[in-house]
């Protein structure tokens, strides 16, 4: 495990003018939106876009923003990860533990100045990073806020905390901007993905997205304090009856990404939202299912796991 100090790439992109170019490109894409794999083609320059899968228009909606002390140790440190929770997820899993946020437009609209203020406020509270939660549909909004935040002194790592249902084309707008990618890798079976997230293409989309994320930032790197400064951190939620396809996920990471991929294999699944109506996921995963997932990851050749 290599340690190194943090360098602020997004500041250099701002100074060079490249960040402004990407902002203009991203905002233009909102007019006929294809920013996420849903490809809804809605005019999201309107406040209430007709036909938009995420339901979010010209301004992002923020559900909450606070120092989060429940994230991975390398993110939360001792002062917390500066999380900004966005409403209107583009995936909408039927078992989502935050379905009041992901399935609805809750919270408040945040224009670029307000979003920049939230970033600065979290940094001033001592947060080790700014953690954008469910950001796939608000990439233009995040980019638009960054120059304002940079001019006000933003200098901490930026975390892209997504469902893994991300467009490669949209992720390329973030190359050099995002320091830490933290995608979920949820399920591999198209039928399962269709029933649980209305996204039969999830596995194909997620694999391409994770490859792009790793291309940009590489394996996870920690500084001499044990804090993440750059790289890929993958989350995988173990689900009952192997609905998550753990073997395929771990084999993909070890063989096609890197055997040094940092993985958080999570055991906290519980039925939420509409999960009680689906027998195969209407219970928690067992201890045996979780331990099997760990064994599968080790057998695949992975060796860097999250420890609470």
N, C-alpha and C positions, 0 to 999 in steps of 0.2 A: 504494500500500500504506500503510494507516494504522497508526500505532503508538499504543499506549495501555497504561497500567498495568493490573494485574489487580485486580479487585474480587471479593470472596468471597461469591457469591450464596448458596451452601448454608449459610453461617453465619447469614445473615438468615432463611432458611427455618426453621432450627432455633430461633432465638430467638422467632420468631413463633408457633411451634407447628405450622406447616404441615407441616414435615418429619415430625413424629410422626403426623400424620393420614395421610400417605402411607404411612408404614411399616405402620400398622395395615391400610390398604386392601390393600397389596401382600401382606402375610402372609396375609390372609384369602383372597386369590386362590389361594394355594398349595393350599388344601383341595380344589379342583376345578380343576386348573391349566389356564388358558388364557393364560398369560403370553407365550407365543411362538406363532408361526403354526402349530405342530404341533397345537395344541388337543387335547392328549392326555387332559385331564380326570382325570389321576392325582391321588391324594391325596399331595401332596409335603410335607405336614407330617410324614409318616413318614420314618424314616431310609433305608429301602429301598423306595421307592414302586413299587408294581406298575403296569405299563403306562406308566411315564414314559419319554418318548423320550430325554431327556437322562440319566436315571438318577440325578439329584441330588435329594436329599430336603430335610429340614429345615435341614441345614447345607451351605454351599458346600464344594466340595473344591478345594484349592489345589495345583497341581502345582509351582509355584515362584514366588519373588518376589525380585527383584533389580534393581539399577540397570542398565538396558538401554542399551548404547551403539551399538546397531545400528538404532534407530528413525530416523525422519526428523530432519534436523538441527535443525529448529525445536522438536522434542520432546526430543531427547537432550541438546542443548546441550553443556556440558562436563562435567556431573556425571551425566548419564544420565537416562533416563525411568524412573520407579519402577514397573516392571511387576509386576502380579499375574496370573499365568496360571491360569485356572480350567479344571478338567477337565469333560468331558461336554458338548461342543458340541451344539447343537440342529440343526446342518446336516449335518455328517459327510460332507464331500466325499471322493470315492474317491481323490483325488490329494493329500490333505492332507499337508503336510510335518511336521505335528505330530500324526500320526494316533494315536500312543501316548497322547497327552493327550485328543484330541477324541473318540476312539472308546471310551475306557475311563475308569473312575473311578480315576485315579492321584493320587498325592500324599497329602494328609492332610485330614481334615475341619477346617473353621475356623468356629467360632461367631462371633457378633458381636464379642466381645472380642478374639478372636485375629485376626480380620480387621482390626479397628481398630488393633491393635498393629502389624500389618504395614504399614499406611499410615503410621503415625507413625515407625516404624523407617526406612522409605524416605525420608521427609521429613528425618529427622535425618541421613541419609547425604548430604544435599544434592541429592537428586533434584528436578528442576524441576517435576514433576507426578506424580500417581498415575494409572497407566495400566492400566485394567481390561481384560484380554485375554480375549475370548470371554465376555462378561458377560450375553448375552441372557436366559439361563435363571436367572440369580442376581440379578436386580434387587432382589427383596425383601431378600436377604441383604446386599447392598451398602448399601441404605438403612438397614437395621437397625444396621449397624456405624458409620454416619456420626456420629450424636450422640456416641458414645463417643470417636471420633477427634477430633471438633470440640472437645469438652471438654478433650482432651489437647493441643490446639493445632494441629490440622490446618488449613492455610491455603493450600495449593498448588492449582493447577488440577486438575480431575478429567477424565480422558480415557476415553471410551467407545469401545473398540476392538473392533468387531464384524464379523461376516460379512455384515452388511446384511440378514440374515433376521430382522427385528425386527417386533414388533407395535406399531402406532401407539398403541394403548391403553396398553401397558406403557411406551412411551417418554414418554407424557404424565406419568407418575409422576416422571420425571426432569427435567421442565421447571424450570429455575432451579437444578438440582443439578449437572448435567453442564455443564462449560465447553467441552469440545472433543469433538465427535463425529468418529470416524474409522472409517467403515464401508467395507467392501469393496463393490465392484459387480462381481460375478463373471461372470454370463452373462445373456443376454437371451432366448435361444431356449428355450421350455418343454421341448422334447424333450431338448436338451442338459442342462438343469437337472435333468430327471428322471433321466437316465442317470448324471450325475456327482455329484448331491447328493440324489437321491430327493426333489426339491422342484420339481415342474413349475410351481408358482406363484411361484417365486423372483423373477422380474423384476417382477411386479405388486406383490409384497410389498415388495421392495427399493425400488422407486420411491416408494411411499407412505411408507416409513420415512425415506428421505433427504429427502423434502419436509418431513416433520415435524421432522427434525433441523435442517434449515436454518431452518425457521420459528422454532425455539427460539433458535438461536445465531448465525445469519447467516453471512456469509463469514468466512474465517479472518483473525484479527487478530493481529499480532505486536507485542511491546513493543519498546522502544528497544534491546534486546539481541539482537533477532532470535528471541526465544522466543515460541511460540504461547501465547496467553492465553485465546482464545475463538474459536469458530467451527467450520466444517465443513472437514474434510480428507478427501478421497475417495481410496481406493486402488483401482487397477485392475490386475490381473495379466494381462499379455498371454499368451495361450495358443496352442499350435500350431493351425494350420488355422482360425484365427479363431473358435475355440470360445467365446471370451469375448464376442463380439458388440461389439467395440470401437467401431465406428461408431455403433451405437445408444446406447451408454453416453455417449459424448462429446456426441452431439446432445442427449440428454436433459439432461445437466448444463448445457450452454450455453443451451438454450432454455427449460427448465422450472425450473432452479434458479438459476443465475447465471453469466454469462460470466466472473466473477471467482472462480469456484470453484477452490480450491487442489487440484490433482490430483497424486498420485504414480502415474505409469505405470510399472509394475514389469516388469523383464525376467528375473527370477530363477526363472521356472517351471522345474521339473525333475520328471520322473516319480517319484512316491513312492507309498507305499501300494499300492493296487490299479491304479494308472494303467498299469502295464506290460501289463495284460490288455485295454486299450482302445487299438487301433491309432492312432486319431486324436490321442491325447494321450501316446503312448508315446515321446516325444522332447522335447527342449528346443525352445523357440521360436528361430527364427533371428534374426540381426541385421536382416535385411530385414523380417521381421514386426514387430520392435520399432520400427524407424524408421518403418514405415508407420503404426503406432499413434500415434506422436508427430505425424506429418503429419496424420492424421485429426483429432486433438485440436485442432491449430492451425487447420485448415480449418473446424472447428465454431465457432471463435471463442474458445476457451479460451487463456489466456496465462500462468496461474500454475502452474508445475510444480515439483515437488520437485527439488532439486539436491544430490547428495552431495558 
